[in-house]
Amino acid sequence: MSRSCMDRDQELLMLVHGQFSLLHGLPLRLHLLFCRDCRQRSRAFASVSTAFRAELGQKRVPRRRLRPSIALAASMACILVTLSLALWAYTTLSWYSFEPSPAATITPAELEEMKKNRGNDKSGPRSHAQKPSRASVD
């Protein structure tokens, strides 16, 4: 038995009595999977504790666990948040075009040519209030 295993007696007792939360006791439980000596000591502590409880007439103190209603509400909230994020991502990405815009494909030379041609346009800018006359349409 290694020195670190000999220092685990208090932790083993706390684990046997259910005083560790699932997350806090996880490293010790993983250690118990691989260390036969600590498993035997844990079983010995459990049997002594059971004998003391029986002698004193005490019931075993249940572990503190999460209420099923709280666990269900928390899991439903996680599912709702996940689905909301998935829906948001789907709608956002479906509207986004991955092709470059036409302005991004114009070369500087084409841009200069467009500027020159805009100045040669004799009709000039029209406001929305002005409508073309019938004579100019025919």
C-alpha positions in Angstrom: 0.0 0.0 0.0 1.4 3.3 -1.0 1.7 6.4 1.2 -1.0 8.2 -0.6 -3.4 5.4 0.0 -2.7 5.5 3.7 -3.6 9.2 3.8 -7.1 8.5 2.3 -8.8 7.1 5.4 -10.7 10.2 6.1 -11.8 10.5 2.5 -12.9 6.9 2.4 -14.9 7.3 5.6 -16.6 10.4 4.1 -17.3 8.5 0.9 -18.8 5.5 2.8 -21.1 7.9 4.8 -22.2 9.7 1.6 -20.7 13.0 2.5 -19.1 13.6 -0.9 -21.1 14.9 -3.8 -20.9 13.0 -7.0 -18.5 15.4 -8.6 -16.3 16.0 -5.5 -16.0 12.2 -4.8 -15.2 11.3 -8.5 -11.4 11.3 -8.1 -11.6 9.0 -5.1 -14.1 6.7 -6.9 -11.8 6.4 -9.8 -8.9 5.6 -7.5 -11.1 2.8 -5.9 -11.6 1.3 -9.4 -7.8 0.7 -9.7 -6.6 0.2 -6.1 -7.6 -3.1 -4.5 -6.2 -2.1 -1.0 -8.4 1.0 -0.9 -11.4 -0.9 -2.0 -10.8 -3.4 0.8 -10.4 -0.6 3.4 -13.6 1.1 2.1 -15.5 -2.2 2.5 -14.1 -2.6 6.0 -15.1 1.0 6.9 -18.6 0.3 5.5 -19.0 -2.9 7.5 -17.9 -1.2 10.8 -20.2 1.8 10.2 -23.1 -0.6 9.5 -22.4 -2.5 12.7 -22.3 0.7 14.7 -25.5 1.9 13.1 -27.2 -1.4 13.9 -26.0 -1.3 17.5 -27.2 2.2 18.0 -30.5 1.6 16.2 -29.9 4.4 13.8 -31.2 4.4 10.2 -28.8 5.1 7.5 -28.7 8.8 6.5 -29.7 9.1 2.9 -27.3 10.9 0.6 -28.2 14.4 -0.5 -29.4 14.1 -4.0 -31.0 16.4 -6.5 -34.8 16.4 -6.4 -36.2 14.7 -9.5 -38.4 17.7 -10.2 -35.4 20.1 -10.1 -33.3 17.7 -12.3 -36.1 17.4 -14.8 -36.6 21.2 -14.9 -32.8 21.8 -15.4 -32.6 19.2 -18.1 -35.6 20.7 -19.9 -34.1 24.1 -19.7 -30.8 22.8 -21.2 -32.7 21.2 -24.0 -34.7 24.4 -24.7 -31.5 26.5 -24.7 -29.8 24.1 -27.1 -32.8 24.0 -29.5 -33.1 27.8 -29.4 -29.4 28.2 -30.2 -29.7 25.6 -33.0 -32.7 27.3 -34.5 -31.0 30.7 -34.3 -27.9 29.4 -36.0 -29.9 27.7 -38.7 -32.0 30.8 -39.5 -29.0 33.1 -39.4 -26.8 30.9 -41.6 -29.6 30.1 -44.1 -30.1 33.8 -44.8 -26.3 34.4 -45.1 -25.0 34.1 -48.7 -21.6 32.6 -48.9 -21.0 33.9 -52.4 -19.1 37.2 -52.6 -21.1 40.2 -53.5 -20.8 41.7 -57.0 -19.0 44.7 -55.6 -16.3 42.5 -54.2 -15.6 41.1 -57.7 -15.1 44.5 -59.4 -11.5 45.3 -60.2 -10.1 48.8 -59.6 -9.8 49.4 -63.4 -13.5 48.5 -63.8 -14.4 50.8 -61.0 -12.6 53.7 -62.7 -14.4 53.0 -65.9 -17.7 53.0 -64.1 -16.9 56.4 -62.6 -16.1 57.8 -66.0 -19.2 56.4 -67.6 -21.4 57.8 -64.8 -20.1 61.3 -65.6 -21.0 60.9 -69.3 -24.6 60.1 -68.6 -26.5 63.2 -69.9 -29.9 62.4 -68.3 -28.6 63.2 -64.8 -30.1 61.9 -61.6 -33.8 61.8 -61.4 -35.8 62.2 -58.3 -38.6 59.8 -57.5 -41.2 62.6 -58.0 -40.2 63.0 -61.7 -41.8 60.6 -64.1 -40.7 60.1 -67.6 -43.0 61.8 -70.1 -44.9 59.8 -72.7 -42.9 61.4 -75.5 -39.6 60.1 -74.2 -41.0 56.6 -73.7 -42.2 56.3 -77.3 
